[in-house]
């Protein structure tokens, strides 16, 4: 017979029945699945390489854009 001060024995459950285990495993597992999905999307939807950059010979219509266009063209040319 149990006394009123006695505590019942804790119920032992298998590890996969514990909710906290799935929180600990679920977070990293979700990140791994998302990273693989992102890699697949990036691989299949990759833009083609631009091997021959178009030359811009005409001056810009707006002189205020000249520094930006010059920097863009410099960044696009092979070194």
C-alpha positions in Angstrom: 0.0 0.0 0.0 1.3 3.5 -0.9 1.5 6.3 1.6 0.3 9.7 0.5 3.8 11.0 0.5 5.2 8.4 -1.9 5.6 9.4 -5.5 4.6 7.0 -8.3 7.5 5.6 -10.3 8.1 7.6 -13.5 7.0 5.9 -16.7 9.9 4.8 -18.8 9.2 5.4 -22.5 11.4 4.5 -25.5 13.5 7.4 -26.8 11.5 7.9 -30.0 8.3 8.5 -27.9 9.8 11.5 -26.2 8.7 14.8 -27.7 11.9 16.6 -26.9 13.9 14.2 -29.0 12.0 15.1 -32.1 12.5 18.8 -31.5 16.3 18.2 -31.2 16.4 16.0 -34.3 13.8 17.9 -36.3 15.6 21.3 -36.4 18.8 20.1 -38.0 17.0 17.6 -40.2 14.9 20.4 -41.6 17.9 22.5 -42.3 19.7 19.6 -44.1 16.6 19.0 -46.3 16.3 22.7 -47.1 20.0 22.9 -48.0 19.7 20.0 -50.4 16.6 21.4 -52.0 18.3 24.8 -52.4 21.3 23.1 -54.0 19.1 21.2 -56.5 17.2 24.4 -57.4 20.5 26.3 -57.9 22.1 23.5 -59.9 19.1 23.1 -62.3 18.4 26.8 -62.6 21.9 28.1 -63.1 22.3 30.9 -65.5 24.5 30.3 -68.6 28.0 31.9 -68.5 28.6 35.1 -70.4 31.8 34.4 -72.3 31.7 37.5 -74.6 30.5 40.6 -72.8 28.8 43.1 -75.1 30.8 46.3 -75.7 29.2 49.6 -74.9 30.6 52.1 -77.3 27.9 54.8 -77.2 28.0 57.4 -74.4 25.2 57.1 -71.8 22.1 59.2 -72.5 22.3 60.6 -68.9 25.7 61.9 -68.0 25.1 61.3 -64.3 25.1 57.5 -65.0 28.6 57.6 -66.7 30.5 56.5 -63.5 28.1 53.7 -62.8 28.2 52.4 -66.4 32.0 52.7 -66.4 32.3 50.6 -63.2 29.8 48.1 -64.5 31.7 47.7 -67.8 35.0 47.3 -65.9 33.5 44.6 -63.7 32.2 42.7 -66.7 35.5 42.7 -68.7 37.9 39.8 -68.1 41.2 40.7 -66.5 
